[in-house]
Amino acid sequence: MKDFNPADNIQDLQYFGEFGGVNPSISDSSTYTFLSAKTMFDTFEGNAEGCYLYSRHSSPSNLYLGQALAAMEGTEAANVAASGMGAITPVLLQICAAGDHIVSSRTIYGGTYAFMKNFMPKLQIKTSFVDITKLDVVEAAITPTTKILYCETVSNPLLEVADIAGLAKIAKKHNIKLVVDNTFSPLSVAPAKMGADVVIHSLTKYINGSSDTVAGVTCGTQEFIDSLRNVNDGASMLLGPTMDSLRSASVLKNLRTLHIRMKQHSYNALYLAERFEKDGLKTVYPGLKSHPSHELYKGMINPEYGFGGMMTIDVGTLEKANELMELMQQRNLGYLAVSLGFYKTLFSAPGTSTSSEIPLDEQKEMGLTDGLIRFSIGLDNDAERTYTMMKACMVELGILAK
Ligand SMILES: *Cc1c(COP(=O)(O)O)cnc(C)c1O
């Protein structure tokens, strides 16, 4: 992946605002005028390149952001959405029809899991949930009606790594689409470059990075993105998860510092993970040699952006986890909150929050334990200072010896 640097691709885009502004002008309109009635007809038919019709279909601001994210993922095109789920659900519904089948990783975002498990069966679309790290198990789950192989590059919350190149090979062989949620690893991993057909992000997390909005994107071929936006049968166009132009412009501005932020998130997370592991805590971080997919992931990432900002620590029981999170919040080490990718560290116990959609017995089977705390490590300036303060909390609660 040496010849592909997503941050350079974003930097190489040049935009000018309407009055020569250094930021593109925000398109503050839901509808657009036409000088000729014929052009309006052609636009409806999809034959008037560069013409805007109605902002649920597309808007200049959304196209600017989509273009930047397509450059980041190395795909032909991208379509932004009002949330990550607003990107994910139309992709699944666009590709699958009644009677079709999905093979999905069992450790995925709770909302995606709930949609596949509880909602899609109403449309006669069934999902088999598998251990995505076992390629033979994945392939064995594929049936003649399977249309999608679905995974997250780094899974939420267990931080399992999907072998995207290996999964792409299986998908090609069976002529199904590999759809990858790359939310945890922007810039670090470029799934489309490893053979993924569709790459999705919740922009809510690292890419926007300021925890002030929900947003999403779907990156893929021009043909697939056009199909999502088709006025007659496009799931994004017809379900209507449209991002507002004002918000789109704001996400684009935040995207410009993503490479700097990812480096700091990764630096801090590796620093803390190494120390807490040494202290004897059960620490999971893809940058640790003890991570079962460390070598695989090392070969997948662009090393400049590191192993990412997500880590988990198991402190034994839910009570201890709750006590520790409350104390760390009191000491201003971060917030007891779901979500990720903020400047400040965020922590939560996934079993009782973001993964609570997953039934308890299934949580147990996949290794999601009660005492697990998921950390989204922030942009703290001094990782050593943060470590010392976090450790003091753990010592105080008897989680670590002095
Ligand atoms: C948050 C998240 C989503 C959902 O995104 P929203 O913006 O909350 O709709 C999907 N996938 C992953 C991995 C996430 O972390």
The ligand as an ORCA input file, in Angstrom:
! r2SCAN-3c Opt
* xyz 0 1
  C     -21.226      4.298     15.555
  C     -21.026      3.207     14.594
  C     -21.973      2.953     13.595
  C     -23.264      3.720     13.481
  O     -23.044      5.056     13.146
  P     -24.062      6.251     13.550
  O     -23.368      7.445     12.998
  O     -24.194      6.237     15.029
  O     -25.343      5.958     12.872
  C     -21.693      1.946     12.696
  N     -20.574      1.211     12.776
  C     -19.649      1.414     13.726
  C     -18.428      0.578     13.764
  C     -19.842      2.421     14.678
  O     -18.931      2.614     15.619
*
